[in-house]
Amino acid sequence: MDQHLPASVTPPPTDPSHDPSGPRPKAPLIGVLIGIVLFAGFAAWAGTRIQAATQAKKEVAAQRNEDARKANAAAQALPVVSTVLPKLGSWDPIVEIDGTVAAGQSAEIGFKTGGRIAQISVKVGDTVKAGQLLATLDAGEAVAQLRAAQAQQRAAQAQLALATDTERRTQTMVQSGAIAEATGVQTVQQKALASAQVEASQAQVTLTQVSISNHRLAAPFAGSVTKAPDGVGGVTGPGTPLFELVDLSRLKLKGTLSEQDSALVAPGATITIDTEQGPVLGTVSAVLGSVDPSTRRVRVEATFDNQGSRLRAGSFVRATLKGKAAIDVLALPREALRPGSQNEVFVVENGALASRRLAFAIANDGTLLVRHGLAATERVVLSPRSDAQAGDRVSAQVAPAAAAPAAAAPATTGPATAAK
């Protein structure tokens, strides 16, 4: 019997995804186009970035090459320096000497013998004369020794008198033959012994008298007392300084000069120290002929009359004196000095720098007055670089007229301005 499905019943639809034999679905066309556009845009952006980076590298490399070329050109180019010729001039040297003023005479004084201080006759600040008594020691023991020595002297003199009388009487008897000649010789020797004892006792008396005089302390020269004991009763030993005496009527200046400046000064030259009370004149007493090996300077001494007490011993002063005669100098601007140096300049010699060490003074306007170390025909470099070295190749040009040195002006030279 045939079975028929009802006409109203429709079979369920079949899902193509569950049908393995069915066709694959296709991607939408618009998605493909968008992907292609995005890829093309990314490729274009990446290409632009790569091109920009490449161009930047080329520009940096080109700039480096240009900088290297300029640096190489600058290194090969010679530095330009301005130079001047020194100007001839004449200078009346005024030399400055820095030093300490000391007393013309000074001494620390003490007793030659030891003992207890019995008397002090002066105090600090007193002015004394030569030979004036300063102090005494207790001399009681020394006086007793003197009395003992004098007693021994009198005894020796008595012995000599007896020996003399015995010798006289014995010689008479020897001549008459009453006694042996040997006895006469003995009496002669006894007299000689007594005479020697007298001389020894006299020497002992003199020695004791000197010891007593050593108990008195006198001023060896006129001056002012700057040190003295505070009171009596203290015990002092031989040679212990108790007093200090200085002669301030004449003072002595001790200073030094450079080797070059010492040639400008001679003994007998007038030297001046300016004080608030006016100038004090002195005389150069000594210019040593040797140079101190440690300082390379020459010692100079001068004496001053200080009757008005315008100078004080121990003061540090600056004195000035005129040189023996005018000397020829070469004037240079102060800018010629090498930075950091006190006496070095550079000159241009065969297209290169050469060093010169100068002895000079400084004029009131700052001009360098060169005495030694430079020729008048040498061109001197103005304002040299601090790192410049002798032998550096340079291109020299003449400095403007405003930089030319002025004529020699009054100047002084001394420890601060002379070449070392």
PALODREN-750339 format. One record per residue (C-alpha): residue in three letters; x, y negated, z. Coordinates in nm, 2 decimals, always signed. Layout:
<pts>
{pt ALA; {X; Y; Z}}
...
</pts>
This chain:
<pts>
{pt MET; {+0.00; +0.00; +0.00}}
{pt ASP; {+0.14; -0.32; -0.10}}
{pt GLN; {+0.19; -0.58; +0.18}}
{pt HIS; {+0.18; -0.94; +0.07}}
{pt LEU; {+0.31; -1.23; +0.28}}
{pt PRO; {+0.06; -1.50; +0.35}}
{pt ALA; {+0.07; -1.77; +0.10}}
{pt SER; {+0.11; -2.04; +0.37}}
{pt VAL; {+0.43; -1.90; +0.51}}
{pt THR; {+0.75; -2.05; +0.37}}
{pt PRO; {+1.08; -1.88; +0.42}}
{pt PRO; {+1.33; -2.09; +0.64}}
{pt PRO; {+1.60; -2.29; +0.45}}
{pt THR; {+1.94; -2.14; +0.43}}
{pt ASP; {+2.25; -2.36; +0.57}}
{pt PRO; {+2.50; -2.38; +0.29}}
{pt SER; {+2.78; -2.40; +0.56}}
{pt HIS; {+2.69; -2.05; +0.66}}
{pt ASP; {+2.71; -1.94; +0.31}}
{pt PRO; {+3.06; -1.84; +0.23}}
{pt SER; {+2.98; -1.80; -0.13}}
{pt GLY; {+2.85; -2.16; -0.16}}
{pt PRO; {+3.05; -2.46; -0.31}}
{pt ARG; {+3.28; -2.69; -0.08}}
{pt PRO; {+3.16; -3.05; -0.01}}
{pt LYS; {+3.36; -3.34; -0.17}}
{pt ALA; {+3.51; -3.64; +0.03}}
{pt PRO; {+3.34; -3.96; -0.04}}
{pt LEU; {+3.51; -4.18; -0.31}}
{pt ILE; {+3.51; -4.49; -0.10}}
{pt GLY; {+3.73; -4.33; +0.18}}
{pt VAL; {+3.98; -4.23; -0.07}}
{pt LEU; {+4.00; -4.58; -0.21}}
{pt ILE; {+4.04; -4.73; +0.13}}
{pt GLY; {+4.33; -4.50; +0.21}}
{pt ILE; {+4.50; -4.58; -0.11}}
{pt VAL; {+4.47; -4.96; -0.04}}
{pt LEU; {+4.60; -4.92; +0.31}}
{pt PHE; {+4.90; -4.72; +0.20}}
{pt ALA; {+4.98; -4.97; -0.08}}
{pt GLY; {+4.95; -5.26; +0.17}}
{pt PHE; {+5.18; -5.09; +0.42}}
{pt ALA; {+5.43; -5.01; +0.15}}
{pt ALA; {+5.42; -5.37; +0.03}}
{pt TRP; {+5.47; -5.50; +0.39}}
{pt ALA; {+5.75; -5.27; +0.46}}
{pt GLY; {+5.92; -5.37; +0.14}}
{pt THR; {+5.89; -5.73; +0.22}}
{pt ARG; {+6.04; -5.68; +0.57}}
{pt ILE; {+6.33; -5.48; +0.43}}
{pt GLN; {+6.40; -5.74; +0.17}}
{pt ALA; {+6.39; -6.02; +0.43}}
{pt ALA; {+6.63; -5.83; +0.66}}
{pt THR; {+6.86; -5.76; +0.37}}
{pt GLN; {+6.86; -6.13; +0.28}}
{pt ALA; {+6.92; -6.23; +0.64}}
{pt LYS; {+7.22; -6.00; +0.66}}
{pt LYS; {+7.36; -6.15; +0.34}}
{pt GLU; {+7.32; -6.50; +0.47}}
{pt VAL; {+7.49; -6.41; +0.80}}
{pt ALA; {+7.77; -6.24; +0.62}}
{pt ALA; {+7.81; -6.55; +0.39}}
{pt GLN; {+7.81; -6.78; +0.70}}
{pt ARG; {+8.07; -6.57; +0.87}}
{pt ASN; {+8.29; -6.58; +0.56}}
{pt GLU; {+8.25; -6.95; +0.53}}
{pt ASP; {+8.33; -7.00; +0.90}}
{pt ALA; {+8.64; -6.78; +0.86}}
{pt ARG; {+8.74; -6.97; +0.56}}
{pt LYS; {+8.71; -7.31; +0.74}}
{pt ALA; {+8.89; -7.17; +1.05}}
{pt ASN; {+9.17; -7.04; +0.83}}
{pt ALA; {+9.19; -7.38; +0.65}}
{pt ALA; {+9.19; -7.56; +0.98}}
{pt ALA; {+9.46; -7.33; +1.11}}
{pt GLN; {+9.68; -7.39; +0.81}}
{pt ALA; {+9.62; -7.77; +0.82}}
{pt LEU; {+9.89; -7.96; +1.02}}
{pt PRO; {+9.77; -8.17; +1.32}}
{pt VAL; {+9.80; -8.54; +1.26}}
{pt VAL; {+9.99; -8.74; +1.53}}
{pt SER; {+10.04; -9.11; +1.57}}
{pt THR; {+10.39; -9.24; +1.62}}
{pt VAL; {+10.56; -9.56; +1.72}}
{pt LEU; {+10.92; -9.69; +1.71}}
{pt PRO; {+11.06; -9.81; +2.04}}
{pt LYS; {+11.13; -10.18; +2.07}}
{pt LEU; {+11.47; -10.31; +2.17}}
{pt GLY; {+11.49; -10.53; +2.48}}
{pt SER; {+11.69; -10.64; +2.78}}
{pt TRP; {+11.61; -10.58; +3.15}}
{pt ASP; {+11.74; -10.72; +3.48}}
{pt PRO; {+11.70; -10.41; +3.69}}
{pt ILE; {+11.53; -10.44; +4.04}}
{pt VAL; {+11.58; -10.12; +4.22}}
{pt GLU; {+11.35; -10.00; +4.50}}
{pt ILE; {+11.48; -9.79; +4.79}}
{pt ASP; {+11.25; -9.62; +5.03}}
{pt GLY; {+11.41; -9.52; +5.36}}
{pt THR; {+11.40; -9.53; +5.74}}
{pt VAL; {+11.55; -9.82; +5.94}}
{pt ALA; {+11.77; -9.69; +6.22}}
{pt ALA; {+11.96; -9.87; +6.50}}
{pt GLY; {+12.31; -9.99; +6.41}}
{pt GLN; {+12.44; -9.79; +6.71}}
{pt SER; {+12.26; -9.54; +6.93}}
{pt ALA; {+12.37; -9.30; +7.20}}
{pt GLU; {+12.23; -9.06; +7.45}}
{pt ILE; {+12.43; -9.10; +7.77}}
{pt GLY; {+12.49; -8.88; +8.07}}
{pt PHE; {+12.74; -8.82; +8.35}}
{pt LYS; {+13.06; -8.63; +8.28}}
{pt THR; {+13.03; -8.46; +8.61}}
{pt GLY; {+12.73; -8.31; +8.79}}
{pt GLY; {+12.57; -8.43; +9.11}}
{pt ARG; {+12.27; -8.59; +9.27}}
{pt ILE; {+12.15; -8.92; +9.13}}
{pt ALA; {+12.20; -9.19; +9.40}}
{pt GLN; {+12.11; -9.51; +9.22}}
{pt ILE; {+11.94; -9.62; +8.89}}
{pt SER; {+12.02; -9.97; +8.80}}
{pt VAL; {+11.82; -10.02; +8.47}}
{pt LYS; {+11.48; -9.92; +8.34}}
{pt VAL; {+11.33; -9.86; +7.99}}
{pt GLY; {+11.32; -10.19; +7.79}}
{pt ASP; {+11.61; -10.36; +7.97}}
{pt THR; {+11.88; -10.52; +7.76}}
{pt VAL; {+12.23; -10.44; +7.89}}
{pt LYS; {+12.58; -10.56; +7.81}}
{pt ALA; {+12.88; -10.34; +7.74}}
{pt GLY; {+13.02; -10.20; +8.06}}
{pt GLN; {+12.71; -10.27; +8.27}}
{pt LEU; {+12.63; -10.02; +8.54}}
{pt LEU; {+12.34; -9.78; +8.45}}
{pt ALA; {+12.34; -9.54; +8.74}}
{pt THR; {+12.56; -9.37; +9.01}}
{pt LEU; {+12.58; -9.02; +9.16}}
{pt ASP; {+12.64; -8.94; +9.53}}
{pt ALA; {+13.02; -8.95; +9.55}}
{pt GLY; {+13.06; -8.85; +9.92}}
{pt GLU; {+13.23; -8.53; +9.84}}
{pt ALA; {+13.46; -8.69; +9.58}}
{pt VAL; {+13.56; -8.96; +9.83}}
{pt ALA; {+13.65; -8.70; +10.08}}
{pt GLN; {+13.86; -8.52; +9.82}}
{pt LEU; {+14.03; -8.84; +9.75}}
{pt ARG; {+14.12; -8.90; +10.11}}
{pt ALA; {+14.26; -8.55; +10.13}}
{pt ALA; {+14.47; -8.61; +9.82}}
{pt GLN; {+14.60; -8.93; +9.96}}
{pt ALA; {+14.70; -8.76; +10.28}}
{pt GLN; {+14.88; -8.49; +10.08}}
{pt GLN; {+15.06; -8.77; +9.89}}
{pt ARG; {+15.18; -8.94; +10.21}}
{pt ALA; {+15.30; -8.60; +10.34}}
{pt ALA; {+15.49; -8.54; +10.02}}
{pt GLN; {+15.64; -8.88; +10.03}}
{pt ALA; {+15.76; -8.81; +10.39}}
{pt GLN; {+15.91; -8.49; +10.28}}
{pt LEU; {+16.09; -8.67; +10.00}}
{pt ALA; {+16.23; -8.92; +10.24}}
{pt LEU; {+16.37; -8.65; +10.47}}
{pt ALA; {+16.51; -8.46; +10.18}}
{pt THR; {+16.67; -8.78; +10.05}}
{pt ASP; {+16.84; -8.85; +10.39}}
{pt THR; {+16.95; -8.49; +10.42}}
{pt GLU; {+17.10; -8.49; +10.08}}
{pt ARG; {+17.29; -8.82; +10.15}}
{pt ARG; {+17.44; -8.70; +10.47}}
{pt THR; {+17.53; -8.36; +10.33}}
{pt GLN; {+17.71; -8.50; +10.03}}
{pt THR; {+17.93; -8.71; +10.26}}
{pt MET; {+18.03; -8.40; +10.46}}
{pt VAL; {+18.08; -8.20; +10.14}}
{pt GLN; {+18.32; -8.46; +10.01}}
{pt SER; {+18.51; -8.46; +10.34}}
{pt GLY; {+18.53; -8.08; +10.32}}
{pt ALA; {+18.34; -8.03; +10.65}}
{pt ILE; {+18.08; -7.80; +10.49}}
{pt ALA; {+18.07; -7.58; +10.19}}
{pt GLU; {+17.98; -7.72; +9.85}}
{pt ALA; {+17.70; -7.47; +9.82}}
{pt THR; {+17.52; -7.64; +10.11}}
{pt GLY; {+17.54; -7.97; +9.92}}
{pt VAL; {+17.38; -7.81; +9.61}}
{pt GLN; {+17.10; -7.68; +9.82}}
{pt THR; {+17.02; -8.02; +9.97}}
{pt VAL; {+17.01; -8.17; +9.61}}
{pt GLN; {+16.75; -7.91; +9.50}}
{pt GLN; {+16.54; -7.96; +9.82}}
{pt LYS; {+16.53; -8.33; +9.73}}
{pt ALA; {+16.42; -8.25; +9.37}}
{pt LEU; {+16.15; -8.02; +9.51}}
{pt ALA; {+16.02; -8.29; +9.74}}
{pt SER; {+16.02; -8.54; +9.45}}
{pt ALA; {+15.81; -8.30; +9.24}}
{pt GLN; {+15.56; -8.25; +9.52}}
{pt VAL; {+15.52; -8.63; +9.54}}
{pt GLU; {+15.44; -8.65; +9.17}}
{pt ALA; {+15.19; -8.36; +9.21}}
{pt SER; {+15.02; -8.53; +9.49}}
{pt GLN; {+15.01; -8.86; +9.30}}
{pt ALA; {+14.85; -8.67; +9.01}}
{pt GLN; {+14.59; -8.52; +9.24}}
{pt VAL; {+14.51; -8.86; +9.38}}
{pt THR; {+14.46; -9.00; +9.02}}
{pt LEU; {+14.25; -8.70; +8.92}}
{pt THR; {+14.02; -8.75; +9.22}}
{pt GLN; {+13.99; -9.12; +9.15}}
{pt VAL; {+13.88; -9.04; +8.79}}
{pt SER; {+13.63; -8.80; +8.94}}
{pt ILE; {+13.49; -9.07; +9.15}}
{pt SER; {+13.47; -9.31; +8.85}}
{pt ASN; {+13.28; -9.04; +8.67}}
{pt HIS; {+13.01; -9.08; +8.93}}
{pt ARG; {+12.94; -9.42; +8.78}}
{pt LEU; {+12.77; -9.44; +8.44}}
{pt ALA; {+12.82; -9.76; +8.24}}
{pt ALA; {+12.68; -9.88; +7.90}}
{pt PRO; {+12.94; -9.81; +7.62}}
{pt PHE; {+12.80; -10.10; +7.42}}
{pt ALA; {+12.54; -10.38; +7.44}}
{pt GLY; {+12.19; -10.28; +7.35}}
{pt SER; {+11.84; -10.19; +7.48}}
{pt VAL; {+11.76; -9.90; +7.71}}
{pt THR; {+11.50; -9.67; +7.55}}
{pt LYS; {+11.52; -9.38; +7.79}}
{pt ALA; {+11.60; -9.37; +8.16}}
{pt PRO; {+11.53; -9.13; +8.46}}
{pt ASP; {+11.21; -9.20; +8.66}}
{pt GLY; {+11.38; -9.20; +9.00}}
{pt VAL; {+11.67; -9.11; +9.22}}
{pt GLY; {+11.73; -8.78; +9.40}}
{pt GLY; {+11.74; -8.55; +9.11}}
{pt VAL; {+12.04; -8.33; +9.04}}
{pt THR; {+12.19; -8.35; +8.69}}
{pt GLY; {+12.46; -8.14; +8.52}}
{pt PRO; {+12.76; -8.25; +8.33}}
{pt GLY; {+12.67; -8.40; +7.99}}
{pt THR; {+12.30; -8.39; +8.04}}
{pt PRO; {+12.14; -8.69; +7.86}}
{pt LEU; {+11.98; -8.92; +8.10}}
{pt PHE; {+11.98; -9.26; +7.92}}
{pt GLU; {+11.93; -9.36; +7.56}}
{pt LEU; {+12.08; -9.68; +7.44}}
{pt VAL; {+12.03; -9.85; +7.10}}
{pt ASP; {+12.18; -10.16; +6.95}}
{pt LEU; {+11.90; -10.34; +6.77}}
{pt SER; {+12.09; -10.65; +6.68}}
{pt ARG; {+12.21; -10.48; +6.37}}
{pt LEU; {+12.00; -10.22; +6.19}}
{pt LYS; {+12.09; -9.96; +5.92}}
{pt LEU; {+11.87; -9.85; +5.63}}
{pt LYS; {+11.93; -9.50; +5.51}}
{pt GLY; {+11.77; -9.41; +5.17}}
{pt THR; {+11.83; -9.22; +4.85}}
{pt LEU; {+11.83; -9.31; +4.48}}
{pt SER; {+11.81; -9.10; +4.16}}
{pt GLU; {+12.14; -9.03; +3.98}}
{pt GLN; {+12.05; -9.29; +3.72}}
{pt ASP; {+11.96; -9.57; +3.96}}
{pt SER; {+12.27; -9.51; +4.17}}
{pt ALA; {+12.48; -9.64; +3.88}}
{pt LEU; {+12.30; -9.98; +3.91}}
{pt VAL; {+12.39; -10.03; +4.27}}
{pt ALA; {+12.73; -10.12; +4.43}}
{pt PRO; {+12.85; -10.18; +4.79}}
{pt GLY; {+12.82; -10.54; +4.88}}
{pt ALA; {+12.50; -10.60; +4.69}}
{pt THR; {+12.23; -10.80; +4.86}}
{pt ILE; {+11.92; -10.60; +4.96}}
{pt THR; {+11.58; -10.74; +5.08}}
{pt ILE; {+11.30; -10.61; +5.30}}
{pt ASP; {+10.98; -10.81; +5.30}}
{pt THR; {+10.81; -10.84; +5.64}}
{pt GLU; {+10.52; -11.04; +5.77}}
{pt GLN; {+10.76; -11.29; +5.92}}
{pt GLY; {+10.95; -11.33; +5.59}}
{pt PRO; {+11.22; -11.15; +5.40}}
{pt VAL; {+11.51; -10.99; +5.58}}
{pt LEU; {+11.84; -10.98; +5.39}}
{pt GLY; {+12.10; -10.71; +5.42}}
{pt THR; {+12.41; -10.58; +5.25}}
{pt VAL; {+12.46; -10.24; +5.08}}
{pt SER; {+12.73; -10.08; +5.29}}
{pt ALA; {+12.77; -9.74; +5.11}}
{pt VAL; {+12.67; -9.57; +4.79}}
{pt LEU; {+12.79; -9.21; +4.82}}
{pt GLY; {+12.98; -9.07; +4.52}}
{pt SER; {+12.82; -8.72; +4.55}}
{pt VAL; {+12.47; -8.59; +4.47}}
{pt ASP; {+12.27; -8.39; +4.72}}
{pt PRO; {+12.25; -8.04; +4.57}}
{pt SER; {+11.90; -7.98; +4.70}}
{pt THR; {+11.73; -8.31; +4.61}}
{pt ARG; {+11.96; -8.42; +4.32}}
{pt ARG; {+11.96; -8.77; +4.48}}
{pt VAL; {+12.23; -9.01; +4.60}}
{pt ARG; {+12.24; -9.14; +4.95}}
{pt VAL; {+12.26; -9.52; +5.01}}
{pt GLU; {+12.31; -9.71; +5.33}}
{pt ALA; {+12.26; -10.08; +5.40}}
{pt THR; {+12.30; -10.30; +5.71}}
{pt PHE; {+12.07; -10.58; +5.83}}
{pt ASP; {+12.12; -10.86; +6.09}}
{pt ASN; {+11.81; -10.82; +6.32}}
{pt GLN; {+11.87; -11.11; +6.56}}
{pt GLY; {+11.51; -11.23; +6.52}}
{pt SER; {+11.39; -10.87; +6.58}}
{pt ARG; {+11.18; -10.88; +6.26}}
{pt LEU; {+11.25; -10.51; +6.20}}
{pt ARG; {+11.19; -10.21; +6.42}}
{pt ALA; {+11.41; -9.91; +6.44}}
{pt GLY; {+11.24; -9.60; +6.31}}
{pt SER; {+11.02; -9.78; +6.06}}
{pt PHE; {+10.98; -9.65; +5.71}}
{pt VAL; {+11.03; -9.94; +5.47}}
{pt ARG; {+11.07; -10.02; +5.10}}
{pt ALA; {+11.37; -10.25; +5.01}}
{pt THR; {+11.45; -10.40; +4.68}}
{pt LEU; {+11.78; -10.51; +4.53}}
{pt LYS; {+11.90; -10.64; +4.20}}
{pt GLY; {+12.12; -10.44; +3.98}}
{pt LYS; {+12.48; -10.54; +3.89}}
{pt ALA; {+12.39; -10.68; +3.54}}
{pt ALA; {+12.12; -10.68; +3.27}}
{pt ILE; {+12.10; -10.36; +3.07}}
{pt ASP; {+11.96; -10.28; +2.72}}
{pt VAL; {+11.64; -10.08; +2.72}}
{pt LEU; {+11.39; -9.94; +2.47}}
{pt ALA; {+11.02; -10.03; +2.53}}
{pt LEU; {+10.75; -9.77; +2.48}}
{pt PRO; {+10.38; -9.76; +2.55}}
{pt ARG; {+10.29; -9.56; +2.86}}
{pt GLU; {+10.07; -9.34; +2.64}}
{pt ALA; {+10.39; -9.18; +2.50}}
{pt LEU; {+10.44; -8.97; +2.82}}
{pt ARG; {+10.33; -8.61; +2.78}}
{pt PRO; {+10.03; -8.53; +3.00}}
{pt GLY; {+10.14; -8.37; +3.33}}
{pt SER; {+10.50; -8.48; +3.29}}
{pt GLN; {+10.68; -8.76; +3.46}}
{pt ASN; {+10.96; -8.82; +3.21}}
{pt GLU; {+10.90; -8.62; +2.89}}
{pt VAL; {+10.80; -8.75; +2.55}}
{pt PHE; {+10.78; -8.60; +2.20}}
{pt VAL; {+10.95; -8.73; +1.89}}
{pt VAL; {+10.89; -8.62; +1.53}}
{pt GLU; {+11.20; -8.46; +1.39}}
{pt ASN; {+11.20; -8.30; +1.04}}
{pt GLY; {+10.82; -8.26; +1.05}}
{pt ALA; {+10.82; -8.09; +1.39}}
{pt LEU; {+10.79; -8.20; +1.76}}
{pt ALA; {+11.11; -8.24; +1.96}}
{pt SER; {+11.12; -8.30; +2.34}}
{pt ARG; {+11.31; -8.59; +2.50}}
{pt ARG; {+11.37; -8.64; +2.87}}
{pt LEU; {+11.39; -9.01; +2.96}}
{pt ALA; {+11.53; -9.22; +3.24}}
{pt PHE; {+11.31; -9.53; +3.26}}
{pt ALA; {+11.15; -9.80; +3.47}}
{pt ILE; {+10.79; -9.92; +3.45}}
{pt ALA; {+10.72; -10.29; +3.37}}
{pt ASN; {+10.44; -10.48; +3.54}}
{pt ASP; {+10.22; -10.42; +3.23}}
{pt GLY; {+10.28; -10.05; +3.23}}
{pt THR; {+10.54; -10.05; +2.95}}
{pt LEU; {+10.81; -9.78; +2.98}}
{pt LEU; {+11.16; -9.94; +2.98}}
{pt VAL; {+11.38; -9.65; +2.86}}
{pt ARG; {+11.74; -9.66; +2.97}}
{pt HIS; {+11.86; -9.32; +2.86}}
{pt GLY; {+11.74; -9.02; +2.66}}
{pt LEU; {+11.60; -9.18; +2.34}}
{pt ALA; {+11.74; -9.33; +2.02}}
{pt ALA; {+11.61; -9.66; +1.88}}
{pt THR; {+11.54; -9.49; +1.54}}
{pt GLU; {+11.33; -9.20; +1.67}}
{pt ARG; {+10.95; -9.21; +1.62}}
{pt VAL; {+10.77; -9.13; +1.94}}
{pt VAL; {+10.44; -8.95; +1.95}}
{pt LEU; {+10.15; -9.14; +2.12}}
{pt SER; {+9.90; -8.95; +2.34}}
{pt PRO; {+10.04; -8.60; +2.27}}
{pt ARG; {+9.82; -8.30; +2.35}}
{pt SER; {+9.89; -8.13; +2.68}}
{pt ASP; {+9.94; -7.80; +2.50}}
{pt ALA; {+10.19; -7.94; +2.25}}
{pt GLN; {+10.52; -7.76; +2.24}}
{pt ALA; {+10.86; -7.85; +2.10}}
{pt GLY; {+10.88; -7.70; +1.75}}
{pt ASP; {+10.51; -7.74; +1.66}}
{pt ARG; {+10.47; -7.86; +1.30}}
{pt VAL; {+10.28; -8.19; +1.27}}
{pt SER; {+10.19; -8.45; +1.02}}
{pt ALA; {+10.31; -8.79; +1.15}}
{pt GLN; {+10.14; -9.13; +1.08}}
{pt VAL; {+10.23; -9.48; +1.19}}
{pt ALA; {+10.02; -9.60; +1.48}}
{pt PRO; {+9.82; -9.92; +1.45}}
{pt ALA; {+10.00; -10.24; +1.54}}
{pt ALA; {+9.79; -10.27; +1.86}}
{pt ALA; {+9.97; -9.96; +1.99}}
{pt ALA; {+10.32; -10.11; +1.94}}
{pt PRO; {+10.52; -10.16; +2.27}}
{pt ALA; {+10.55; -10.51; +2.41}}
{pt ALA; {+10.87; -10.69; +2.50}}
{pt ALA; {+11.05; -10.58; +2.81}}
{pt ALA; {+10.88; -10.74; +3.12}}
{pt PRO; {+11.00; -10.76; +3.48}}
{pt ALA; {+11.00; -10.42; +3.64}}
{pt THR; {+11.13; -10.22; +3.93}}
{pt THR; {+11.27; -9.88; +3.94}}
{pt GLY; {+11.29; -9.64; +4.23}}
{pt PRO; {+11.18; -9.30; +4.36}}
{pt ALA; {+10.84; -9.34; +4.20}}
{pt THR; {+10.94; -9.46; +3.86}}
{pt ALA; {+11.28; -9.33; +3.78}}
{pt ALA; {+11.34; -9.01; +3.60}}
{pt LYS; {+11.39; -8.71; +3.82}}
</pts>
